[in-house]
Amino acid sequence: MENIKEILISKSLRPTKQRMLIANYLFDGRDKHITAEGLHNKLKKLSLRVSLATVYNTLHDFCEKELLNKVSINSDKIYFDTNTSPHHHFYVAKEQQLIDVSNEIKFKGLPKPPKGKKIDKVEIIIHLKK
């Protein structure tokens, strides 16, 4: 718990009670892919009272401070990933499950970016179905 408090402070985030509850769940040493609604429901099941708005705000704050990665599946489905290293994902729509791709994807070439722009990162989401 103290380590998480230090991490939040080092990222210029006040370690409020709600942030600490959320951070303790997210940063327990296991990688997670979670939606704001999913996290809110998990916290409720653990009898931890945090509003959905606070969950959303905290997740976005954590993304801004690079504690989480945001993975957008479509315009209404966003996952938050505790693994902030560059990596790719499988997505199973029917199960609403995001899974890390464990093997390296090799690119033969990338398109040339528009003039005045450069490629920042490449993230691949491979959609799966049964």
Backbone as a chain_set.jsonl record, in Angstrom:
{"seq": "MENIKEILISKSLRPTKQRMLIANYLFDGRDKHITAEGLHNKLKKLSLRVSLATVYNTLHDFCEKELLNKVSINSDKIYFDTNTSPHHHFYVAKEQQLIDVSNEIKFKGLPKPPKGKKIDKVEIIIHLKK", "coords": {"N": [[0.833, -1.195, 0.0], [1.925, 1.24, 0.774], [3.906, 1.528, -1.162], [2.362, 1.953, -3.479], [1.211, 4.37, -2.837], [3.491, 5.987, -2.869], [4.115, 5.781, -5.593], [1.913, 7.092, -6.795], [2.279, 9.682, -5.742], [4.781, 10.267, -6.862], [4.02, 10.607, -9.469], [2.714, 12.942, -9.419], [0.094, 12.781, -8.458], [-2.496, 13.132, -6.194], [-2.758, 11.01, -3.408], [-5.601, 10.094, -2.882], [-8.294, 8.595, -0.983], [-10.046, 7.184, -2.698], [-8.494, 6.951, -5.07], [-6.41, 5.406, -4.088], [-7.781, 3.013, -3.411], [-8.581, 2.163, -5.965], [-6.081, 2.006, -7.283], [-4.779, 0.063, -5.713], [-6.249, -2.201, -6.384], [-5.79, -2.343, -9.18], [-2.958, -2.407, -9.496], [-1.706, -4.83, -8.523], [0.311, -6.489, -9.198], [-0.399, -8.241, -11.185], [-1.105, -8.292, -14.638], [-3.772, -6.489, -16.116], [-6.76, -6.059, -18.056], [-9.248, -3.834, -18.24], [-12.532, -2.425, -18.195], [-14.04, 0.749, -17.409], [-16.593, 0.415, -16.331], [-16.528, -2.312, -15.698], [-14.496, -2.331, -13.739], [-15.719, -0.717, -11.799], [-17.886, -2.376, -11.089], [-16.453, -4.59, -10.024], [-15.232, -3.392, -7.801], [-17.512, -2.737, -6.324], [-18.436, -5.321, -5.718], [-16.48, -6.031, -3.959], [-17.217, -4.593, -1.837], [-16.347, -1.976, -1.835], [-16.798, 1.37, -1.928], [-17.013, 3.409, -4.54], [-17.728, 5.93, -6.783], [-18.994, 5.629, -10.166], [-18.268, 7.745, -11.816], [-15.974, 8.685, -10.507], [-14.319, 6.479, -10.862], [-14.034, 6.507, -13.688], [-12.758, 9.061, -13.997], [-10.412, 8.647, -12.488], [-9.176, 6.511, -13.873], [-8.647, 7.778, -16.317], [-6.944, 9.809, -15.394], [-4.794, 8.2, -14.538], [-3.998, 7.184, -16.992], [-3.134, 9.528, -18.26], [-0.897, 10.066, -16.745], [0.684, 7.999, -17.459], [0.46, 5.535, -16.167], [-1.317, 3.669, -16.935], [-2.394, 2.141, -20.01], [-4.553, 3.115, -22.629], [-6.822, 1.295, -24.485], [-8.591, 1.369, -27.295], [-11.319, -0.212, -28.554], [-13.58, 0.196, -30.109], [-15.825, 2.94, -30.844], [-17.352, 2.985, -28.524], [-16.225, 1.223, -26.697], [-13.786, 0.948, -24.448], [-10.8, -0.171, -23.12], [-8.686, -0.391, -20.256], [-5.334, -0.839, -19.686], [-3.02, -2.4, -17.656], [-0.499, -3.11, -18.349], [1.968, -1.303, -19.54], [3.927, -1.444, -21.429], [4.978, -1.518, -24.899], [2.797, -3.415, -26.829], [0.635, -5.885, -28.434], [-2.817, -6.907, -29.093], [-5.338, -9.492, -28.821], [-8.82, -9.533, -29.473], [-11.855, -10.669, -28.283], [-14.931, -10.391, -29.237], [-17.531, -11.431, -28.622], [-17.189, -12.393, -26.036], [-16.254, -10.171, -24.859], [-13.499, -9.764, -24.293], [-10.161, -8.895, -23.82], [-6.944, -9.797, -24.803], [-3.509, -10.191, -24.248], [-1.121, -10.287, -26.888], [1.299, -12.624, -27.101], [3.453, -13.277, -28.699], [5.908, -11.858, -30.898], [5.057, -9.486, -33.371], [5.904, -9.145, -36.684], [6.747, -6.579, -38.932], [6.716, -5.858, -42.332], [6.8, -3.477, -43.56], [5.814, -0.094, -42.972], [3.233, 2.321, -43.618], [4.071, 5.49, -45.088], [4.089, 8.308, -43.056], [1.93, 11.273, -43.079], [3.147, 14.437, -44.347], [5.179, 16.253, -42.137], [4.48, 14.791, -39.928], [5.138, 12.059, -37.636], [5.462, 8.561, -36.964], [4.304, 7.494, -33.898], [3.64, 5.243, -32.302], [2.75, 1.795, -32.806], [-0.052, -0.15, -32.63], [-1.638, -3.187, -32.656], [-4.78, -4.679, -32.959], [-6.222, -7.693, -32.94], [-9.061, -9.087, -34.033], [-11.089, -11.688, -32.868], [-13.177, -14.591, -33.412], [-15.39, -17.305, -32.584]], "CA": [[0.0, 0.0, 0.0], [2.819, 2.403, 0.846], [4.56, 1.625, -2.455], [1.402, 2.556, -4.407], [1.115, 5.786, -2.436], [4.701, 6.642, -3.389], [3.994, 5.846, -7.051], [0.974, 8.17, -7.098], [2.934, 10.96, -5.418], [5.849, 10.493, -7.848], [3.36, 10.999, -10.726], [1.973, 14.172, -9.087], [-1.304, 12.466, -8.198], [-2.785, 13.053, -4.766], [-3.208, 9.658, -3.052], [-6.889, 10.13, -2.195], [-8.792, 7.275, -0.59], [-10.58, 6.515, -3.874], [-7.382, 6.582, -5.953], [-5.68, 4.308, -3.456], [-8.58, 1.798, -3.571], [-8.504, 1.757, -7.365], [-4.694, 1.636, -7.579], [-4.48, -1.214, -5.052], [-6.838, -3.274, -7.18], [-5.163, -2.408, -10.501], [-1.515, -2.622, -9.487], [-1.406, -5.885, -7.556], [1.364, -7.338, -9.748], [-0.915, -9.014, -12.319], [-1.599, -7.444, -15.72], [-5.225, -6.494, -16.248], [-7.466, -5.266, -19.056], [-10.531, -3.616, -17.584], [-13.299, -1.238, -18.555], [-14.434, 1.52, -16.222], [-17.776, -0.239, -15.758], [-16.076, -3.567, -15.1], [-13.786, -2.014, -12.502], [-16.725, -0.232, -10.849], [-18.598, -3.557, -10.591], [-15.543, -5.375, -9.172], [-15.076, -2.671, -6.531], [-18.775, -2.908, -5.586], [-18.464, -6.699, -5.193], [-15.545, -6.056, -2.828], [-17.806, -3.648, -0.869], [-15.594, -0.719, -1.863], [-17.713, 2.351, -2.507], [-16.406, 4.434, -5.386], [-18.697, 6.216, -7.84], [-18.558, 5.344, -11.532], [-17.585, 8.955, -12.308], [-14.637, 8.697, -9.915], [-13.572, 5.426, -11.54], [-13.667, 7.057, -14.999], [-11.775, 10.143, -13.826], [-9.153, 8.08, -12.002], [-8.551, 5.765, -14.968], [-8.106, 8.752, -17.275], [-5.779, 10.422, -14.739], [-3.707, 7.221, -14.573], [-3.513, 7.152, -18.386], [-2.41, 10.781, -18.499], [0.384, 9.964, -16.032], [1.343, 6.816, -18.018], [0.359, 4.361, -15.305], [-2.166, 2.762, -17.69], [-2.591, 2.384, -21.44], [-5.934, 3.063, -23.077], [-6.976, 0.506, -25.696], [-9.928, 1.616, -27.843], [-11.781, -1.273, -29.444], [-14.446, 0.942, -31.009], [-16.18, 4.24, -30.264], [-17.971, 2.88, -27.196], [-15.591, 0.189, -25.874], [-12.41, 1.305, -24.101], [-10.172, -0.943, -22.051], [-7.511, 0.193, -19.623], [-4.359, -1.923, -19.616], [-1.965, -2.116, -16.675], [0.79, -3.355, -19.0], [2.234, -0.083, -20.314], [4.957, -1.664, -22.452], [4.38, -1.675, -26.23], [2.378, -4.773, -27.164], [-0.565, -6.001, -29.25], [-3.9, -7.623, -28.42], [-6.466, -10.191, -29.429], [-10.08, -9.118, -28.866], [-12.95, -11.603, -28.517], [-16.098, -9.523, -29.068], [-18.646, -12.117, -27.965], [-16.851, -12.516, -24.61], [-15.731, -8.866, -24.462], [-12.235, -10.089, -23.641], [-8.927, -8.414, -24.436], [-5.87, -10.722, -24.425], [-2.201, -9.788, -24.773], [-0.447, -11.132, -27.868], [2.575, -12.905, -26.453], [4.556, -13.38, -29.649], [6.229, -10.619, -31.596], [4.522, -9.314, -34.721], [6.932, -8.534, -37.532], [6.217, -5.748, -40.002], [7.574, -5.753, -43.508], [6.892, -2.055, -43.831], [4.703, 0.729, -42.511], [2.978, 3.421, -44.547], [4.759, 6.742, -44.796], [3.134, 9.249, -42.445], [1.777, 12.54, -43.795], [4.221, 15.416, -44.185], [5.186, 16.932, -40.847], [4.083, 13.855, -38.866], [5.945, 10.848, -37.513], [4.778, 7.467, -36.27], [4.614, 7.469, -32.471], [3.601, 3.839, -31.892], [1.875, 0.942, -33.597], [-0.753, -1.126, -31.811], [-2.496, -4.048, -33.462], [-5.84, -5.415, -32.28], [-6.662, -8.774, -33.804], [-10.401, -9.483, -33.604], [-11.303, -13.14, -32.964], [-14.504, -15.141, -33.179], [-15.389, -18.767, -32.496]], "C": [[0.871, 1.25, 0.0], [3.524, 2.628, -0.485], [3.641, 2.304, -3.475], [1.232, 4.038, -4.092], [2.31, 6.565, -2.978], [4.646, 6.792, -4.903], [3.069, 6.994, -7.444], [1.607, 9.534, -6.859], [4.009, 11.277, -6.448], [5.289, 10.934, -9.202], [2.512, 12.26, -10.539], [0.467, 13.937, -8.983], [-1.504, 12.389, -6.689], [-3.309, 11.657, -4.429], [-4.499, 9.693, -2.23], [-7.324, 8.71, -1.859], [-9.284, 6.5, -1.81], [-9.471, 6.084, -4.831], [-6.607, 5.409, -5.385], [-6.446, 2.986, -3.593], [-8.455, 1.259, -4.993], [-7.095, 1.269, -7.709], [-4.326, 0.302, -6.933], [-5.072, -2.387, -5.815], [-6.071, -3.443, -8.491], [-3.72, -2.894, -10.458], [-1.103, -3.639, -8.423], [-0.343, -6.853, -8.073], [0.914, -8.209, -10.903], [-1.436, -8.043, -13.375], [-3.105, -7.615, -15.852], [-5.643, -5.657, -17.44], [-8.856, -5.076, -18.474], [-11.208, -2.373, -18.14], [-13.642, -0.497, -17.269], [-15.629, 0.864, -15.534], [-17.406, -1.544, -15.066], [-15.357, -3.347, -13.782], [-14.769, -1.557, -11.424], [-17.484, -1.411, -10.242], [-17.73, -4.408, -9.678], [-15.376, -4.714, -7.803], [-16.341, -2.795, -5.68], [-18.858, -4.293, -4.969], [-17.536, -6.849, -3.991], [-15.999, -5.126, -1.705], [-16.989, -2.367, -0.744], [-16.437, 0.299, -2.613], [-16.942, 3.455, -3.217], [-17.388, 4.679, -6.525], [-18.105, 5.893, -9.216], [-17.813, 6.543, -12.109], [-16.162, 9.034, -11.768], [-13.758, 7.639, -10.565], [-13.108, 5.932, -12.904], [-12.565, 8.098, -14.875], [-10.416, 9.599, -13.407], [-8.434, 7.312, -13.107], [-7.94, 6.718, -15.994], [-6.904, 9.494, -16.698], [-4.576, 9.489, -14.798], [-3.132, 7.096, -15.986], [-2.665, 8.38, -18.681], [-1.022, 10.737, -17.873], [1.159, 8.704, -16.42], [1.438, 5.637, -17.058], [-0.485, 3.274, -15.963], [-2.093, 3.12, -19.165], [-4.077, 2.274, -21.736], [-5.967, 2.31, -24.401], [-8.417, 0.675, -26.18], [-10.271, 0.526, -28.849], [-12.681, -0.667, -30.518], [-14.881, 2.21, -30.285], [-16.808, 4.145, -28.88], [-17.353, 1.802, -26.307], [-14.117, 0.527, -25.678], [-11.966, 0.429, -22.94], [-8.984, -0.165, -21.522], [-6.588, -0.963, -19.282], [-3.259, -1.543, -18.63], [-0.578, -2.387, -17.23], [1.068, -2.174, -19.932], [3.354, -0.251, -21.337], [4.279, -1.826, -23.812], [4.043, -3.14, -26.511], [1.052, -4.725, -27.912], [-1.593, -6.867, -28.525], [-4.745, -8.439, -29.39], [-7.706, -9.625, -28.747], [-11.158, -10.108, -29.271], [-14.242, -10.844, -28.2], [-17.217, -10.191, -28.278], [-18.429, -12.228, -26.451], [-16.371, -11.191, -24.018], [-14.429, -9.025, -23.673], [-11.063, -9.586, -24.475], [-7.787, -9.269, -23.898], [-4.569, -10.219, -25.037], [-1.713, -10.79, -25.812], [0.954, -11.359, -27.326], [3.739, -12.987, -27.429], [4.728, -12.066, -30.413], [5.599, -10.621, -32.983], [5.582, -8.591, -35.529], [6.26, -7.78, -38.677], [7.215, -5.706, -41.146], [7.775, -4.284, -43.865], [5.665, -1.345, -43.305], [4.456, 1.83, -43.529], [3.733, 4.676, -44.115], [3.747, 7.716, -44.192], [3.023, 10.534, -43.268], [2.917, 13.501, -43.467], [4.068, 16.143, -42.842], [4.793, 16.056, -39.668], [5.065, 12.703, -38.809], [5.164, 9.815, -36.726], [5.257, 7.436, -34.828], [4.662, 6.033, -31.958], [2.634, 3.104, -32.798], [1.273, -0.081, -32.644], [-1.718, -1.887, -32.704], [-3.523, -4.708, -32.54], [-6.373, -6.426, -33.285], [-8.006, -9.276, -33.257], [-10.615, -10.969, -33.881], [-12.777, -13.47, -32.828], [-14.399, -16.655, -33.151], [-15.808, -19.366, -33.809]], "O": [[0.574, 2.214, -0.706], [3.722, 3.77, -0.901], [4.098, 3.143, -4.252], [1.121, 4.86, -5.002], [2.154, 7.675, -3.486], [5.079, 7.81, -5.443], [3.402, 7.784, -8.328], [1.481, 10.436, -7.687], [4.142, 12.426, -6.869], [5.995, 11.561, -9.992], [1.696, 12.601, -11.394], [-0.333, 14.789, -9.37], [-0.781, 11.678, -5.991], [-4.218, 11.169, -5.099], [-4.499, 9.369, -1.043], [-6.78, 7.743, -2.391], [-8.991, 5.313, -1.956], [-9.504, 4.967, -5.349], [-6.193, 4.516, -6.125], [-5.839, 1.949, -3.861], [-8.253, 0.063, -5.203], [-6.937, 0.232, -8.354], [-3.631, -0.506, -7.547], [-4.462, -3.454, -5.884], [-5.738, -4.566, -8.872], [-3.308, -3.702, -11.291], [-0.278, -3.361, -7.553], [-0.113, -7.905, -7.477], [1.742, -8.855, -11.546], [-2.129, -7.08, -13.046], [-3.643, -8.715, -15.723], [-4.983, -4.681, -17.797], [-9.569, -6.052, -18.24], [-10.551, -1.399, -18.506], [-13.543, -1.053, -16.175], [-15.673, 0.769, -14.308], [-17.908, -1.846, -13.983], [-15.575, -4.082, -12.819], [-14.659, -1.966, -10.268], [-17.705, -1.453, -9.032], [-18.212, -4.902, -8.659], [-15.379, -5.39, -6.774], [-16.258, -2.941, -4.46], [-19.298, -4.439, -3.828], [-17.769, -7.682, -3.115], [-15.266, -4.897, -0.743], [-16.945, -1.749, 0.32], [-16.753, 0.114, -3.788], [-16.312, 4.308, -2.591], [-17.835, 3.729, -7.167], [-16.888, 5.887, -9.401], [-16.824, 6.368, -12.821], [-15.244, 9.411, -12.496], [-12.572, 7.878, -10.796], [-11.933, 5.806, -13.247], [-11.552, 8.023, -15.571], [-9.384, 10.041, -13.913], [-7.22, 7.443, -13.264], [-6.834, 6.482, -16.482], [-5.949, 9.78, -17.42], [-3.461, 9.931, -15.075], [-1.925, 6.923, -16.157], [-1.597, 8.274, -19.284], [-0.077, 11.31, -18.415], [2.167, 8.373, -15.795], [2.375, 4.841, -17.126], [-0.388, 2.101, -15.601], [-1.772, 4.251, -19.527], [-4.774, 1.438, -21.161], [-5.231, 2.643, -25.329], [-9.351, 0.183, -25.547], [-9.596, 0.366, -29.866], [-12.55, -0.989, -31.7], [-14.354, 2.52, -29.216], [-16.799, 5.124, -28.134], [-17.91, 1.495, -25.254], [-13.308, 0.413, -26.599], [-12.652, 0.305, -21.926], [-8.358, 0.615, -22.24], [-7.004, -1.944, -18.667], [-2.641, -0.485, -18.758], [0.416, -1.946, -16.653], [0.462, -2.068, -20.998], [3.694, 0.701, -22.04], [3.119, -2.233, -23.872], [4.917, -4.004, -26.437], [0.422, -3.672, -28.017], [-1.301, -7.478, -27.497], [-4.856, -8.136, -30.578], [-7.654, -9.272, -27.569], [-11.358, -10.362, -30.459], [-14.599, -10.676, -27.034], [-17.786, -9.587, -27.369], [-19.385, -12.163, -25.68], [-16.112, -11.1, -22.818], [-14.273, -8.509, -22.567], [-10.991, -9.824, -25.681], [-7.664, -9.452, -22.687], [-4.532, -9.862, -26.214], [-1.872, -11.998, -25.64], [1.709, -10.41, -27.115], [4.889, -12.789, -27.038], [3.791, -11.277, -30.543], [5.61, -11.636, -33.681], [6.095, -7.553, -35.113], [5.328, -8.28, -39.306], [8.416, -5.537, -40.934], [8.812, -3.906, -44.41], [4.592, -1.94, -43.206], [5.381, 2.234, -44.234], [3.993, 4.887, -42.93], [2.672, 7.925, -44.753], [3.913, 10.848, -44.059], [3.566, 13.38, -42.428], [2.98, 16.582, -42.472], [4.772, 16.522, -38.529], [5.741, 12.397, -39.791], [4.304, 10.16, -35.916], [6.457, 7.362, -34.562], [5.603, 5.646, -31.264], [1.804, 3.715, -33.471], [1.993, -0.79, -31.941], [-2.519, -1.288, -33.422], [-3.178, -5.226, -31.478], [-6.901, -6.064, -34.337], [-8.072, -9.821, -32.155], [-10.355, -11.449, -34.984], [-13.536, -12.725, -32.207], [-13.423, -17.222, -33.643], [-15.87, -20.588, -33.938]]}, "num_chains": 1, "name": "protein.A"}
